[in-house]
């Protein structure tokens, strides 16, 4: 069982229930994604093959699609859960 599955259990219905914010955005420049915490460029990506696609004007935030773990640019106003990075002590 993956760590994410411990949080979400069975994800088998609406799209919003199967996505998680990871803290990236392209507010500064379209398709130039950075981490929201410090504006650093992404040093890793896992986009779905057709992403980022800016499907809507609000598609400026990065979400992970569960269970595959691929990234999509998603409307920032959509309600979704989130994943956080934590430093191991």
N, CA, C and O atoms as CSV, one atom per row, in Angstrom:
chain,resi,resn,atom,element,x,y,z
A,1,UNK,N,N,0.849,-1.178,0.000
A,1,UNK,CA,C,0.000,0.000,0.000
A,1,UNK,C,C,0.893,1.238,0.000
A,1,UNK,O,O,1.826,1.338,0.796
A,2,UNK,N,N,0.605,2.167,-0.885
A,2,UNK,CA,C,1.408,3.382,-0.946
A,2,UNK,C,C,1.027,4.340,0.157
A,2,UNK,O,O,-0.050,4.245,0.746
A,3,UNK,N,N,1.933,5.271,0.427
A,3,UNK,CA,C,1.680,6.275,1.450
A,3,UNK,C,C,0.429,7.089,1.119
A,3,UNK,O,O,-0.387,7.361,2.000
A,4,UNK,N,N,0.280,7.472,-0.134
A,4,UNK,CA,C,-0.880,8.273,-0.522
A,4,UNK,C,C,-2.166,7.496,-0.294
A,4,UNK,O,O,-3.161,8.065,0.154
A,5,UNK,N,N,-2.158,6.203,-0.596
A,5,UNK,CA,C,-3.392,5.441,-0.435
A,5,UNK,C,C,-3.827,5.365,1.019
A,5,UNK,O,O,-5.012,5.183,1.297
A,6,UNK,N,N,-2.901,5.499,1.940
A,6,UNK,CA,C,-3.282,5.537,3.346
A,6,UNK,C,C,-4.142,6.755,3.646
A,6,UNK,O,O,-5.012,6.710,4.515
A,7,UNK,N,N,-3.895,7.846,2.923
A,7,UNK,CA,C,-4.661,9.074,3.146
A,7,UNK,C,C,-6.001,9.067,2.432
A,7,UNK,O,O,-6.986,9.570,2.972
A,8,UNK,N,N,-6.059,8.511,1.239
A,8,UNK,CA,C,-7.259,8.651,0.429
A,8,UNK,C,C,-8.141,7.421,0.390
A,8,UNK,O,O,-9.297,7.508,-0.025
A,9,UNK,N,N,-7.632,6.291,0.805
A,9,UNK,CA,C,-8.439,5.072,0.741
A,9,UNK,C,C,-8.803,4.757,-0.693
A,9,UNK,O,O,-7.950,4.793,-1.579
A,10,UNK,N,N,-10.053,4.451,-0.922
A,10,UNK,CA,C,-10.514,4.130,-2.264
A,10,UNK,C,C,-10.877,5.415,-3.004
A,10,UNK,O,O,-11.743,6.173,-2.564
A,11,UNK,N,N,-10.217,5.648,-4.112
A,11,UNK,CA,C,-10.501,6.825,-4.931
A,11,UNK,C,C,-11.064,6.315,-6.247
A,11,UNK,O,O,-10.315,5.945,-7.151
A,12,UNK,N,N,-12.372,6.298,-6.348
A,12,UNK,CA,C,-12.964,5.714,-7.550
A,12,UNK,C,C,-14.128,6.529,-8.089
A,12,UNK,O,O,-14.899,6.031,-8.909
A,13,UNK,N,N,-14.271,7.770,-7.645
A,13,UNK,CA,C,-15.342,8.588,-8.178
A,13,UNK,C,C,-14.867,9.976,-8.549
A,13,UNK,O,O,-13.788,10.095,-9.129
A,14,UNK,N,N,-15.607,11.036,-8.250
A,14,UNK,CA,C,-15.375,12.340,-8.883
A,14,UNK,C,C,-13.915,12.785,-8.969
A,14,UNK,O,O,-13.113,12.571,-8.060
A,15,UNK,N,N,-13.615,13.409,-10.096
A,15,UNK,CA,C,-12.266,13.887,-10.424
A,15,UNK,C,C,-11.636,14.633,-9.262
A,15,UNK,O,O,-10.493,14.340,-8.910
A,16,UNK,N,N,-12.332,15.585,-8.650
A,16,UNK,CA,C,-11.757,16.383,-7.567
A,16,UNK,C,C,-11.358,15.533,-6.369
A,16,UNK,O,O,-10.438,15.901,-5.638
A,17,UNK,N,N,-12.027,14.408,-6.152
A,17,UNK,CA,C,-11.670,13.541,-5.036
A,17,UNK,C,C,-10.394,12.759,-5.297
A,17,UNK,O,O,-9.848,12.141,-4.383
A,18,UNK,N,N,-9.920,12.778,-6.517
A,18,UNK,CA,C,-8.750,11.993,-6.903
A,18,UNK,C,C,-7.546,12.868,-7.226
A,18,UNK,O,O,-6.586,12.390,-7.831
A,19,UNK,N,N,-7.574,14.120,-6.842
A,19,UNK,CA,C,-6.450,15.022,-7.101
A,19,UNK,C,C,-5.969,15.643,-5.802
A,19,UNK,O,O,-6.730,15.812,-4.850
A,20,UNK,N,N,-4.675,15.981,-5.789
A,20,UNK,CA,C,-4.050,16.562,-4.608
A,20,UNK,C,C,-3.129,17.681,-5.038
A,20,UNK,O,O,-2.299,17.496,-5.928
A,21,UNK,N,N,-3.264,18.839,-4.419
A,21,UNK,CA,C,-2.364,19.957,-4.709
A,21,UNK,C,C,-0.970,19.616,-4.204
A,21,UNK,O,O,-0.816,19.023,-3.137
A,22,UNK,N,N,0.054,19.997,-4.982
A,22,UNK,CA,C,1.429,19.773,-4.523
A,22,UNK,C,C,2.225,21.069,-4.412
A,22,UNK,O,O,3.420,21.031,-4.121
A,23,UNK,N,N,1.587,22.206,-4.637
A,23,UNK,CA,C,2.249,23.473,-4.356
A,23,UNK,C,C,3.029,24.107,-5.484
A,23,UNK,O,O,3.902,24.936,-5.230
A,24,UNK,N,N,2.745,23.747,-6.720
A,24,UNK,CA,C,3.391,24.397,-7.851
A,24,UNK,C,C,2.394,25.254,-8.609
A,24,UNK,O,O,1.195,24.979,-8.592
A,25,UNK,N,N,2.890,26.301,-9.282
A,25,UNK,CA,C,1.998,27.165,-10.058
A,25,UNK,C,C,2.759,27.851,-11.184
A,25,UNK,O,O,3.990,27.869,-11.208
A,26,UNK,N,N,1.998,28.412,-12.115
A,26,UNK,CA,C,2.600,29.208,-13.196
A,26,UNK,C,C,1.963,30.595,-13.252
A,26,UNK,O,O,1.681,31.112,-14.333
A,27,UNK,N,N,1.738,31.191,-12.083
A,27,UNK,CA,C,1.152,32.532,-12.019
A,27,UNK,C,C,2.059,33.585,-12.672
A,27,UNK,O,O,1.557,34.511,-13.309
A,28,UNK,N,N,3.359,33.461,-12.527
A,28,UNK,CA,C,4.294,34.459,-13.043
A,28,UNK,C,C,4.370,34.482,-14.555
A,28,UNK,O,O,4.372,35.552,-15.163
A,29,UNK,N,N,4.433,33.294,-15.175
A,29,UNK,CA,C,4.510,33.180,-16.629
A,29,UNK,C,C,3.879,31.853,-17.037
A,29,UNK,O,O,4.201,30.809,-16.470
A,30,UNK,N,N,2.996,31.893,-18.004
A,30,UNK,CA,C,2.288,30.697,-18.452
A,30,UNK,C,C,3.262,29.586,-18.829
A,30,UNK,O,O,4.199,29.796,-19.599
A,31,UNK,N,N,3.020,28.396,-18.271
A,31,UNK,CA,C,3.811,27.179,-18.489
A,31,UNK,C,C,5.226,27.230,-17.931
A,31,UNK,O,O,6.039,26.362,-18.251
A,32,UNK,N,N,5.539,28.213,-17.116
A,32,UNK,CA,C,6.803,28.232,-16.377
A,32,UNK,C,C,6.450,27.987,-14.913
A,32,UNK,O,O,6.226,28.926,-14.150
A,33,UNK,N,N,6.405,26.721,-14.538
A,33,UNK,CA,C,5.944,26.341,-13.207
A,33,UNK,C,C,7.061,26.452,-12.184
A,33,UNK,O,O,8.212,26.103,-12.447
A,34,UNK,N,N,6.691,26.945,-11.015
A,34,UNK,CA,C,7.614,27.099,-9.894
A,34,UNK,C,C,6.922,26.562,-8.636
A,34,UNK,O,O,5.708,26.363,-8.615
A,35,UNK,N,N,7.719,26.334,-7.595
A,35,UNK,CA,C,7.151,25.924,-6.308
A,35,UNK,C,C,6.621,27.155,-5.596
A,35,UNK,O,O,7.311,28.171,-5.511
A,36,UNK,N,N,5.415,27.073,-5.091
A,36,UNK,CA,C,4.763,28.204,-4.431
A,36,UNK,C,C,5.499,28.648,-3.176
A,36,UNK,O,O,5.454,29.826,-2.820
A,37,UNK,N,N,6.169,27.735,-2.507
A,37,UNK,CA,C,6.823,28.053,-1.236
A,37,UNK,C,C,7.999,29.000,-1.394
A,37,UNK,O,O,8.274,29.799,-0.498
A,38,UNK,N,N,8.712,28.923,-2.541
A,38,UNK,CA,C,9.923,29.743,-2.679
A,38,UNK,C,C,10.194,30.221,-4.104
A,38,UNK,O,O,11.263,30.767,-4.374
A,39,UNK,N,N,9.255,30.026,-5.008
A,39,UNK,CA,C,9.384,30.442,-6.417
A,39,UNK,C,C,10.545,29.789,-7.153
A,39,UNK,O,O,10.985,30.306,-8.180
A,40,UNK,N,N,11.050,28.665,-6.655
A,40,UNK,CA,C,12.116,27.950,-7.365
A,40,UNK,C,C,11.519,27.162,-8.525
A,40,UNK,O,O,10.413,26.632,-8.413
A,41,UNK,N,N,12.249,27.082,-9.645
A,41,UNK,CA,C,11.780,26.260,-10.765
A,41,UNK,C,C,11.688,24.790,-10.341
A,41,UNK,O,O,12.380,24.352,-9.423
A,42,UNK,N,N,10.837,24.056,-11.013
A,42,UNK,CA,C,10.695,22.636,-10.723
A,42,UNK,C,C,11.974,21.906,-11.100
A,42,UNK,O,O,12.535,22.149,-12.169
A,43,UNK,N,N,12.437,21.017,-10.237
A,43,UNK,CA,C,13.617,20.217,-10.565
A,43,UNK,C,C,13.225,18.787,-10.913
A,43,UNK,O,O,14.089,17.941,-11.141
A,44,UNK,N,N,11.927,18.518,-10.954
A,44,UNK,CA,C,11.387,17.220,-11.308
A,44,UNK,C,C,9.971,17.461,-11.809
A,44,UNK,O,O,9.270,18.319,-11.272
A,45,UNK,N,N,9.540,16.735,-12.810
A,45,UNK,CA,C,8.146,16.794,-13.253
A,45,UNK,C,C,7.649,15.390,-13.556
A,45,UNK,O,O,8.439,14.482,-13.818
A,46,UNK,N,N,6.362,15.225,-13.517
A,46,UNK,CA,C,5.738,13.945,-13.841
A,46,UNK,C,C,4.394,14.199,-14.538
A,46,UNK,O,O,3.370,13.621,-14.173
A,47,UNK,N,N,4.422,15.071,-15.541
A,47,UNK,CA,C,3.199,15.458,-16.247
A,47,UNK,C,C,2.588,14.283,-16.994
A,47,UNK,O,O,3.303,13.431,-17.523
A,48,UNK,N,N,1.245,14.245,-17.035
A,48,UNK,CA,C,0.574,13.353,-17.976
A,48,UNK,C,C,0.995,13.769,-19.383
A,48,UNK,O,O,1.358,14.929,-19.582
A,49,UNK,N,N,0.961,12.874,-20.360
A,49,UNK,CA,C,1.439,13.209,-21.714
A,49,UNK,C,C,0.813,14.458,-22.333
A,49,UNK,O,O,1.486,15.138,-23.108
A,50,UNK,N,N,-0.435,14.789,-22.029
A,50,UNK,CA,C,-1.086,15.951,-22.640
A,50,UNK,C,C,-1.013,17.190,-21.751
A,50,UNK,O,O,-1.652,18.197,-22.056
A,51,UNK,N,N,-0.269,17.142,-20.688
A,51,UNK,CA,C,-0.179,18.237,-19.720
A,51,UNK,C,C,1.207,18.876,-19.754
A,51,UNK,O,O,2.155,18.243,-20.220
A,52,UNK,N,N,1.349,20.094,-19.281
A,52,UNK,CA,C,0.276,21.022,-18.943
A,52,UNK,C,C,-0.400,21.530,-20.212
A,52,UNK,O,O,0.254,21.755,-21.231
A,53,UNK,N,N,-1.715,21.707,-20.136
A,53,UNK,CA,C,-2.446,22.103,-21.343
A,53,UNK,C,C,-3.229,23.407,-21.209
A,53,UNK,O,O,-3.822,23.867,-22.185
A,54,UNK,N,N,-3.241,24.011,-20.019
A,54,UNK,CA,C,-3.976,25.269,-19.824
A,54,UNK,C,C,-5.390,25.180,-20.384
A,54,UNK,O,O,-5.847,26.088,-21.079
A,55,UNK,N,N,-6.074,24.091,-20.081
A,55,UNK,CA,C,-7.420,23.846,-20.598
A,55,UNK,C,C,-8.377,24.986,-20.264
A,55,UNK,O,O,-9.203,25.372,-21.090
A,56,UNK,N,N,-8.262,25.524,-19.048
A,56,UNK,CA,C,-9.070,26.684,-18.684
A,56,UNK,C,C,-8.145,27.813,-18.244
A,56,UNK,O,O,-6.970,27.586,-17.958
A,57,UNK,N,N,-8.674,29.011,-18.192
A,57,UNK,CA,C,-7.857,30.171,-17.806
A,57,UNK,C,C,-7.336,30.044,-16.375
A,57,UNK,O,O,-6.340,30.674,-16.020
A,58,UNK,N,N,-8.003,29.234,-15.555
A,58,UNK,CA,C,-7.630,29.062,-14.152
A,58,UNK,C,C,-6.645,27.908,-13.931
A,58,UNK,O,O,-6.266,27.650,-12.788
A,59,UNK,N,N,-6.224,27.213,-14.980
A,59,UNK,CA,C,-5.315,26.062,-14.846
A,59,UNK,C,C,-3.883,26.531,-14.595
A,59,UNK,O,O,-3.027,26.456,-15.477
A,60,UNK,N,N,-3.642,27.011,-13.388
A,60,UNK,CA,C,-2.323,27.544,-13.037
A,60,UNK,C,C,-1.673,26.812,-11.877
A,60,UNK,O,O,-0.576,27.181,-11.457
A,61,UNK,N,N,-2.321,25.789,-11.354
A,61,UNK,CA,C,-1.786,25.076,-10.189
A,61,UNK,C,C,-1.566,23.611,-10.542
A,61,UNK,O,O,-2.274,23.053,-11.380
A,62,UNK,N,N,-0.574,22.989,-9.893
A,62,UNK,CA,C,-0.244,21.600,-10.171
A,62,UNK,C,C,-0.963,20.690,-9.185
A,62,UNK,O,O,-0.915,20.888,-7.971
A,63,UNK,N,N,-1.629,19.689,-9.743
A,63,UNK,CA,C,-2.258,18.657,-8.927
A,63,UNK,C,C,-1.714,17.304,-9.354
A,63,UNK,O,O,-1.358,17.104,-10.516
A,64,UNK,N,N,-1.652,16.383,-8.411
A,64,UNK,CA,C,-1.288,14.998,-8.673
A,64,UNK,C,C,-2.590,14.212,-8.803
A,64,UNK,O,O,-3.502,14.367,-7.991
A,65,UNK,N,N,-2.666,13.378,-9.818
A,65,UNK,CA,C,-3.835,12.531,-10.024
A,65,UNK,C,C,-3.555,11.177,-9.390
A,65,UNK,O,O,-2.569,10.518,-9.723
A,66,UNK,N,N,-4.421,10.768,-8.481
A,66,UNK,CA,C,-4.289,9.482,-7.814
A,66,UNK,C,C,-5.125,8.459,-8.577
A,66,UNK,O,O,-6.230,8.810,-8.992
A,67,UNK,N,N,-4.683,7.225,-8.792
A,67,UNK,CA,C,-3.562,6.593,-8.129
A,67,UNK,C,C,-2.260,6.616,-8.908
A,67,UNK,O,O,-1.244,6.160,-8.384
A,68,UNK,N,N,-2.238,7.123,-10.132
A,68,UNK,CA,C,-1.035,7.026,-10.961
A,68,UNK,C,C,0.102,7.939,-10.565
A,68,UNK,O,O,1.262,7.632,-10.841
A,69,UNK,N,N,-0.206,9.069,-9.917
A,69,UNK,CA,C,0.830,9.998,-9.496
A,69,UNK,C,C,1.260,10.997,-10.551
A,69,UNK,O,O,2.194,11.768,-10.332
A,70,UNK,N,N,0.578,10.993,-11.714
A,70,UNK,CA,C,0.935,11.946,-12.761
A,70,UNK,C,C,0.421,13.331,-12.404
A,70,UNK,O,O,-0.514,13.482,-11.617
A,71,UNK,N,N,1.054,14.347,-13.003
A,71,UNK,CA,C,0.708,15.741,-12.734
A,71,UNK,C,C,-0.202,16.295,-13.810
A,71,UNK,O,O,-0.121,15.906,-14.974
A,72,UNK,N,N,-1.080,17.223,-13.400
A,72,UNK,CA,C,-1.927,17.985,-14.317
A,72,UNK,C,C,-1.913,19.444,-13.879
A,72,UNK,O,O,-1.752,19.746,-12.697
A,73,UNK,N,N,-2.085,20.350,-14.849
A,73,UNK,CA,C,-2.349,21.735,-14.446
A,73,UNK,C,C,-3.855,21.823,-14.275
A,73,UNK,O,O,-4.623,21.443,-15.159
A,74,UNK,N,N,-4.259,22.329,-13.128
A,74,UNK,CA,C,-5.647,22.232,-12.700
A,74,UNK,C,C,-6.092,23.594,-12.220
A,74,UNK,O,O,-5.277,24.395,-11.761
A,75,UNK,N,N,-7.369,23.857,-12.323
A,75,UNK,CA,C,-7.906,25.133,-11.872
A,75,UNK,C,C,-7.655,25.361,-10.389
A,75,UNK,O,O,-8.064,24.554,-9.554
A,76,UNK,N,N,-6.993,26.440,-10.066
A,76,UNK,CA,C,-6.593,26.722,-8.682
A,76,UNK,C,C,-7.780,26.923,-7.751
A,76,UNK,O,O,-7.644,26.789,-6.535
A,77,UNK,N,N,-8.937,27.243,-8.308
A,77,UNK,CA,C,-10.107,27.471,-7.463
A,77,UNK,C,C,-10.841,26.175,-7.119
A,77,UNK,O,O,-11.772,26.192,-6.315
A,78,UNK,N,N,-10.433,25.048,-7.717
A,78,UNK,CA,C,-11.035,23.763,-7.379
A,78,UNK,C,C,-10.630,23.343,-5.976
A,78,UNK,O,O,-9.489,23.543,-5.559
A,79,UNK,N,N,-11.572,22.761,-5.256
A,79,UNK,CA,C,-11.276,22.274,-3.916
A,79,UNK,C,C,-10.663,20.885,-4.014
A,79,UNK,O,O,-11.272,19.976,-4.578
A,80,UNK,N,N,-9.473,20.716,-3.474
A,80,UNK,CA,C,-8.793,19.426,-3.450
A,80,UNK,C,C,-7.996,19.321,-2.163
A,80,UNK,O,O,-7.721,20.319,-1.497
A,81,UNK,N,N,-7.636,18.106,-1.832
A,81,UNK,CA,C,-6.723,17.906,-0.712
A,81,UNK,C,C,-5.328,18.325,-1.148
A,81,UNK,O,O,-5.128,18.714,-2.299
A,82,UNK,N,N,-4.367,18.249,-0.244
A,82,UNK,CA,C,-3.018,18.649,-0.612
A,82,UNK,C,C,-2.001,17.717,0.026
A,82,UNK,O,O,-2.258,17.084,1.050
A,83,UNK,N,N,-0.835,17.653,-0.613
A,83,UNK,CA,C,0.306,16.911,-0.089
A,83,UNK,C,C,1.374,17.927,0.277
A,83,UNK,O,O,1.572,18.903,-0.446
A,84,UNK,N,N,2.054,17.714,1.373
A,84,UNK,CA,C,3.088,18.643,1.818
A,84,UNK,C,C,4.439,17.950,1.888
A,84,UNK,O,O,4.531,16.752,2.156
A,85,UNK,N,N,5.465,18.715,1.647
A,85,UNK,CA,C,6.827,18.234,1.810
A,85,UNK,C,C,7.241,18.452,3.258
A,85,UNK,O,O,6.964,19.499,3.845
A,86,UNK,N,N,7.895,17.469,3.818
A,86,UNK,CA,C,8.352,17.587,5.197
A,86,UNK,C,C,9.806,17.157,5.257
A,86,UNK,O,O,10.185,16.120,4.712
A,87,UNK,N,N,10.604,17.954,5.917
A,87,UNK,CA,C,12.006,17.623,6.094
A,87,UNK,C,C,12.143,16.529,7.147
A,87,UNK,O,O,11.544,16.602,8.219
A,88,UNK,N,N,12.936,15.522,6.825
A,88,UNK,CA,C,13.174,14.449,7.777
A,88,UNK,C,C,14.252,14.910,8.754
A,88,UNK,O,O,15.324,15.354,8.344
A,89,UNK,N,N,13.964,14.804,10.024
A,89,UNK,CA,C,14.920,15.238,11.045
A,89,UNK,C,C,15.910,14.165,11.370
A,89,UNK,O,O,16.786,14.366,12.211
